[in-house]
Every structure is written in C-alpha cells, then in structure tokens.
Amino acid sequence: MNTTDYIALENKYGAHNYKPLDVVIKRGKGVWVKDVEGKKYMDFLAAYSALNQGHCHPRLVKVMKKQSKKLALTSRAFRNDQLPLLAKELCKLTGYDMMLPMNSGAEAVETAIKAARKWGYKIKKVPRNKAEIIVCDGNFHGRTITIISFSPEDQYKDGFQPLTKGFKMVPYGDIAAFEEAITENTVAFLVEPIQGEGGVIVPPKGYLKKASQLCKEKNILLIADEIQSGLGRTGKLFAYEHEHVKPDMVTIGKALSGGMYPVSAVLSSSEILGVFNPGDHGSTYGGNPLACAIARKALKIIVDEKLSERSAKLGKYLMERLKKIDSKHVDFYRGEGLWIGIVLKKESGGARRFCEALMERGLLCKETHVNVIRLAPPLVITKKEIDWALERIENVLTML
C-alpha cells in the first residue's frame, strides 16, 4: 500500500476530526521519520512536544519492553511497584508534595479543576455551587466538555452545548484585567505560562510573577498548564521557572512519557491534593505500572541528557538564525527555547501552504491559528540538524 491508499482508508473509516498533512509515517528515530514509501523527513513538531526525547528513544524502548513482560496494568484497586517510585522521583525533581497520575493532558486539567473547586469549598469556604475559575483568552487546555466550555474558539463549542458554568475569561497577559475579574468566589487562575495552540505566545515579562503575587494575596490557586511547555521545551524544566514563581498546581503530560504511552499528572501540595478522598476521583489506567516505568525513564533522560539546557542553547541559535531570514511573508518571530512561532502576514495566504511546501522539502511542522508556523523539534536535535532545517525554512519563506 502507498500513501494514497492509506489516506483513502483513513478518510473512509476514520472520523474526520483532524486535518493532518498528507504524509503517512511508518518509522521514526530521534528527529527523523520515514513514510510508507521510504522518504525521509525531519520532525519539527515532536507531536506537540510529546517527543522531547525524540522518536523511539532506545532507553524508553528498552524499559517499555522490560516492564511490559512483567506487569502492564493492575488498576488502582491494587497497588503496584512502579507508581510509588514515580511519585517520589517526580516530587523530588519538581519540589511538590504530591502527584496524582492520569493518562491524557485533558484528564490532568480536569483533575486540577476538580481539585481547585473542592479546595475552594472545603478549605477556602466558598459558598456551595459558587466557585469560579479565571482563564485566559487564547487558551487551549483540551477538548472535554468542561474544558471547551471556557475555550475562546467558537468551533470547539459549536454543537456541544449545554456547556459547563463557573469560568471567567480575561485577556492573556493583562494583569489589570485579571485583578479586576477576581471576586470572593474565585478559587483558581488556570493559565499557560506560554500559550502553545494559541501560536507560541509569550506573555509580557513579569506577568506570571504578578499573577502569582495576586493569587497569594487573594487566596487563589495558581494552576500552570505545562502540558506542552513543560519538561524542557522552553529551556527550563518548566516555563514558569522563567518568572521565578511556584504555582500551587501544575499539570503535565506529553513528554512525561517521551511519546511512548499516554501519561499525565497533577503536581501540588498535600493540602490541595489532600482534598481528594477514596472514590472522589480516579482512572483505571492512571498510574499503571507500564506508564510509570516509562515516565520514570523519560524524566531521567531529560535530566541525564540535559534536554532543558539543550533547548535553551539551541533555541537561542535557531531564533537568531530565523531573524536573519529576509522574507516578505514574515511579520515577526516569537517563542522560548526550542518552541518558536513564525507569525506570517495576513496577506501571505495562511501558514498551511508553507507547511505543505516544507513537507515537500522533507521538513514536517504544523500551522496553528491560520497564520502561524509552529516549530518544536525534539530536544535531542543537533546544531547540524537545525542548520539542515533552516536551509529549507529559508528556501520556503523567501521563494514561495
């Protein structure tokens, strides 16, 4: 079967809820993938930062094989020997008291929302059914009914009503608007330290620090969604570290498994996660031994291979090189570490055609919000490989 055959099958039997580029990938290693015809591409998206450690990292493949032969799933009805070790290692690495494991990023966000609400009622003593959570315009936290209820995108909500109440939206990066939105019933502020799906939007310097101070003053939980931005992507273990703050809760996922298995978690204090009692929340697969063994190794790879430091150094190099490209299509560049948005001018015809042209030249990336090309290669990429990618990016931005 060839690319056309696979696409026809997917279009016939698969739901049409995505619009991927027309490349059918069969194999991957490091930053490179091959399609079903054997053509080689460089992956410059890293599965939206799930592949920070690269495709099929040998240490992850090894631990997955080893653990899958011993024990894959117990459910949380019983204990297993991997979850306690992951919990300890993750908390020691991040400085939090507790972690609650789930599977997908959206589940982690749902978990954080539930924890914040229950904390609001049990600890802060907000009146029953009155808890409010403040979110930001341009946010993306997942696709469950509750999460799309506070999405700014009309398409994400169209046809899925009635929606969940209890959320207020303020402009991203506007600290005055956030302060004005706070009431006595506000229990949390849910924010991405850098907005990924919004187009790699970095807020004004000091924004998160001021938000953190306000949260402390008003007895509000600061929840940082680090599902895309965390675990090395921006040049720090977490993006919030750029502002020298410590959120009350952090949601993580994606690179927590290095792309090998769905693993997510919520990190917080014992006071906040302590509001959960047996039966309040759970997941059959969350915290399973296979997931935990993979996550433990994925974290070790980030530390051992200094992926955060690599992202900082190579991200700076990539940004400097991009800014030297003289293109009539580019409005500006923005980002942090190896996470960069190329913002195109409105008259450029949209980012999709640029991503398709890059694919033809062997470089895979993805458009977001119509006019933004998002660059997020695996953090194991080398300077030589970045130079290879830059040749193709410059060619497309100047010749298309």
C-alpha positions in Angstrom: 0.0 0.0 0.0 1.1 3.6 -0.7 0.4 7.0 0.8 -2.8 7.4 -1.3 -4.1 4.0 -0.3 -3.6 4.7 3.4 -5.2 8.2 3.2 -8.2 6.7 1.3 -8.7 4.1 4.0 -8.5 6.7 6.8 -10.9 9.0 5.0 -13.4 6.2 4.6 -13.3 4.5 8.0 -11.9 7.2 10.3 -13.9 10.2 11.8 -12.9 13.4 10.1 -12.0 15.4 13.2 -8.4 16.2 12.1 -6.8 17.7 9.0 -3.3 16.3 9.0 -0.7 16.9 6.4 -0.8 14.1 3.8 2.3 12.2 4.9 1.9 8.6 6.2 4.7 7.9 8.7 5.9 4.4 9.2 9.1 4.6 11.2 10.9 7.1 13.5 14.2 7.5 15.3 15.5 10.7 17.0 14.4 13.7 15.0 13.9 11.7 11.8 10.9 9.8 10.4 10.2 7.8 7.2 6.9 7.5 5.3 5.5 4.3 3.8 7.4 5.0 0.5 10.7 5.3 2.4 11.0 9.0 2.1 12.9 10.6 5.0 11.7 13.7 6.9 12.8 15.7 9.9 10.1 16.0 12.5 10.0 19.7 13.6 6.8 19.3 15.6 7.6 16.5 18.0 4.0 15.5 18.4 3.2 18.9 20.0 6.1 18.4 22.5 5.3 14.8 23.4 8.6 13.7 21.7 11.0 16.0 23.6 13.2 12.9 23.9 12.9 12.1 20.2 11.2 9.2 18.4 11.7 5.7 19.9 14.5 6.7 22.4 16.4 3.5 22.9 16.2 3.8 26.7 12.5 4.1 26.5 12.1 1.3 24.1 14.1 -0.9 26.5 12.2 -0.1 29.6 8.9 -0.5 27.8 9.8 -4.0 26.6 11.1 -4.9 30.0 8.1 -3.7 32.0 5.5 -5.0 29.5 6.9 -8.5 30.0 6.5 -8.2 33.8 3.3 -6.3 34.5 1.3 -3.7 32.5 -1.9 -3.0 34.4 -3.3 -3.6 37.9 -5.9 -0.8 38.0 -5.9 1.3 41.2 -7.9 -1.5 43.0 -4.4 -2.8 43.9 -1.0 -1.3 44.3 2.0 -1.7 42.0 5.7 -1.4 42.5 6.2 1.4 39.9 3.8 4.1 41.0 5.4 4.9 44.4 8.8 5.2 42.7 7.5 7.6 40.0 5.6 9.6 42.7 8.8 10.0 44.8 11.1 10.8 41.8 8.7 13.3 40.2 8.1 15.1 43.5 11.8 15.2 44.3 12.6 16.6 40.9 9.9 19.3 40.9 9.6 20.2 44.6 6.0 19.4 45.1 4.5 17.3 47.9 2.2 15.0 45.9 1.3 13.9 42.4 -1.9 12.4 41.0 -1.4 10.3 37.9 -3.8 10.3 34.9 -3.4 9.4 31.2 -4.1 12.4 28.9 -3.4 16.1 29.3 -7.1 16.9 29.3 -7.6 14.4 32.2 -4.9 16.2 34.1 -6.6 19.6 33.5 -10.0 18.1 34.6 -8.3 16.8 37.7 -6.8 20.2 38.5 -10.2 21.8 38.0 -11.9 19.3 40.4 -9.2 19.8 43.0 -9.5 23.6 42.8 -13.2 23.5 43.2 -13.2 21.1 46.1 -10.3 23.1 47.7 -12.5 26.2 47.3 -15.4 24.7 49.1 -13.6 22.7 51.8 -10.6 25.0 52.6 -11.4 28.5 51.3 -15.1 28.0 52.3 -16.6 29.4 49.1 -20.5 29.0 49.2 -21.8 25.9 47.6 -22.0 26.0 43.7 -20.4 29.4 43.6 -16.7 28.6 42.8 -15.2 30.5 39.9 -12.1 29.8 37.9 -10.4 32.5 35.8 -8.9 31.5 32.5 -7.3 33.4 29.6 -8.4 34.3 26.1 -6.5 32.3 23.5 -6.2 29.3 25.9 -6.1 25.7 24.9 -6.4 23.1 27.7 -8.0 20.1 26.0 -11.3 19.0 24.4 -13.6 17.6 27.1 -17.0 19.3 27.5 -15.9 21.2 30.6 -12.6 22.4 29.0 -14.2 23.5 25.8 -16.7 25.4 27.9 -14.1 28.1 28.6 -12.4 27.9 25.2 -12.3 31.1 23.2 -12.8 29.2 19.9 -16.4 29.0 18.7 -15.7 25.9 16.6 -14.7 24.0 19.7 -18.0 24.7 21.3 -20.4 24.5 18.3 -22.8 21.7 18.7 -21.6 20.6 22.1 -23.9 22.6 24.4 -25.0 22.9 27.2 -21.6 23.9 28.5 -20.1 23.9 32.0 -20.5 27.0 34.0 -18.1 28.6 36.6 -15.4 30.1 34.4 -14.4 33.7 33.6 -12.2 34.7 30.7 -9.7 37.6 30.7 -7.2 38.8 28.1 -3.9 36.9 28.2 -1.0 38.9 29.6 -3.3 41.6 31.1 -2.7 41.6 34.8 -5.1 44.5 35.4 -7.9 42.6 33.8 -7.1 39.5 35.9 -7.2 41.5 39.1 -10.5 43.1 38.1 -12.1 39.7 37.5 -11.3 38.4 40.9 -14.2 38.0 43.3 -14.6 36.4 46.8 -15.7 33.3 45.0 -12.6 33.0 42.8 -10.8 29.7 43.6 -8.2 29.5 40.9 -6.4 31.0 37.9 -5.7 28.5 35.2 -3.0 29.7 32.8 -0.4 28.5 30.3 2.9 30.2 31.1 3.3 30.3 27.3 0.3 29.6 25.0 1.1 26.8 22.6 -2.0 26.2 20.5 -2.6 30.0 20.5 0.6 30.3 18.4 3.5 30.1 20.9 2.5 33.4 22.6 4.9 34.6 25.3 3.2 37.0 27.8 4.8 40.3 28.9 7.8 39.9 31.2 6.7 39.8 34.9 3.1 38.8 34.1 3.2 35.4 35.7 5.1 36.7 38.7 2.4 39.5 39.3 -0.3 36.9 38.8 1.3 34.7 41.4 1.5 37.5 43.9 -2.2 38.4 43.4 -3.1 34.8 43.8 -1.3 34.7 47.2 -2.9 38.0 48.3 -6.4 36.9 47.4 -6.1 33.2 48.5 -6.5 31.9 44.9 -4.8 28.8 43.5 -2.4 29.4 40.6 -2.7 26.5 38.2 0.0 26.3 35.5 -0.8 24.2 32.5 2.7 22.9 31.5 1.5 20.0 29.3 3.1 21.4 26.2 5.5 24.0 27.7 7.0 21.8 30.4 9.7 19.2 30.7 12.4 21.1 28.9 10.6 22.6 25.9 11.3 26.3 26.7 14.8 25.9 28.1 13.8 25.3 31.7 12.2 22.2 33.2 9.0 24.3 33.4 8.2 27.5 31.7 7.0 29.1 34.9 10.7 29.0 36.1 11.5 31.9 33.7 9.4 34.1 36.1 10.8 32.5 39.3 7.4 31.5 40.7 6.0 28.3 42.0 2.4 27.6 41.1 0.0 25.9 43.5 -0.8 23.2 40.9 1.0 22.1 37.7 -0.5 19.9 35.0 2.0 17.8 33.0 1.8 15.2 30.2 3.1 14.7 26.7 6.9 14.4 27.2 6.3 12.8 30.6 6.3 9.5 28.6 8.6 10.6 25.7 5.9 9.7 23.3 5.7 6.1 24.2 2.5 5.9 26.2 -0.2 8.3 27.4 0.9 9.6 30.9 -0.1 12.7 32.7 -0.1 14.0 36.2 -1.1 16.9 38.5 1.6 18.2 40.9 0.6 20.1 44.1 0.8 20.4 47.8 -0.6 17.8 50.3 -3.2 20.4 51.4 -4.6 20.8 47.9 -4.4 17.2 46.6 -5.4 16.1 50.1 -9.0 17.2 49.4 -9.5 14.0 47.4 -10.9 11.1 49.4 -11.1 7.5 48.1 -13.8 7.4 45.4 -13.7 11.2 44.7 -11.6 10.8 41.5 -9.8 8.1 39.6 -8.8 6.3 36.4 -8.4 2.6 35.6 -5.2 3.2 33.6 -3.9 6.2 35.5 -0.7 5.2 37.4 -0.4 1.8 35.8 3.0 0.1 36.2 3.9 0.3 32.5 3.1 4.0 32.3 5.0 4.7 35.5 8.1 2.8 34.4 8.2 4.7 31.1 7.6 8.0 32.8 10.4 7.4 35.3 12.9 6.7 32.4 11.5 9.7 30.4 12.3 12.0 33.3 15.7 10.5 33.8 16.5 11.1 30.1 15.5 14.8 30.4 17.9 15.2 33.3 20.8 12.9 32.1 20.9 14.4 28.6 20.4 17.9 29.8 17.5 18.5 27.4 16.4 21.7 29.1 19.8 23.2 28.7 20.0 22.0 25.1 16.7 23.6 24.4 17.9 26.9 25.8 21.1 26.9 23.9 19.8 25.6 20.5 16.6 27.6 20.8 18.6 30.8 21.0 20.6 29.8 18.0 17.5 28.9 16.0 15.8 32.2 16.8 18.9 34.2 15.9 19.2 32.4 12.6 15.5 32.8 11.8 15.6 36.5 12.4 18.2 36.9 9.7 15.9 35.5 7.0 14.7 38.3 4.8 11.1 37.3 3.9 8.2 39.4 2.7 5.9 36.9 4.3 7.1 37.0 7.9 5.6 39.6 10.3 7.7 38.5 13.4 9.0 35.6 15.4 8.2 34.7 19.0 8.9 31.9 21.4 11.2 30.5 24.1 13.7 27.7 23.8 13.0 25.2 21.0 9.5 26.4 20.8 9.0 29.1 18.2 6.1 30.6 16.2 6.7 32.1 12.8 3.9 34.7 12.6 3.1 35.4 8.9 1.5 38.5 7.5 -2.2 38.2 6.8 -1.6 38.7 3.1 0.8 35.7 3.0 -2.1 33.3 2.2 -2.0 31.3 5.5 0.5 29.0 7.1 -0.9 25.8 5.7 0.7 26.2 2.3 4.1 27.0 3.8 3.9 23.8 5.9 2.9 21.8 2.8 5.9 23.3 1.0 8.2 22.4 3.8 6.9 18.9 3.8 7.8 18.5 0.1 11.3 19.5 1.1 11.5 17.0 3.9 10.6 19.1 7.0 7.5 18.4 9.0 5.8 21.2 11.0 2.3 22.4 11.5 0.2 25.5 11.2 -1.8 27.0 14.1 -4.3 29.8 14.2 -4.1 30.2 10.4 -1.1 32.5 10.2 1.4 30.8 12.5 4.0 28.1 11.7 4.9 26.3 14.8 8.4 25.0 15.2 9.0 22.5 18.1 11.7 19.8 17.2 12.7 17.1 19.6 15.1 18.4 22.1 17.7 15.8 21.1 18.2 17.7 17.8 21.8 18.7 17.0 23.1 22.1 15.7 23.9 20.4 12.4 20.3 19.2 12.0 19.0 22.6 12.9 21.1 24.0 10.1 19.6 21.5 7.7 16.1 22.6 8.7 17.0 26.3 8.4 18.0 25.8 4.8 14.6 24.5 4.0 12.8 27.1 6.1 14.7 29.9 4.4 14.0 28.5 1.0 10.2 28.3 1.6 10.0 31.7 3.3 11.9 33.5 0.6 10.9 31.6 -2.6 7.3 30.6 -2.1 
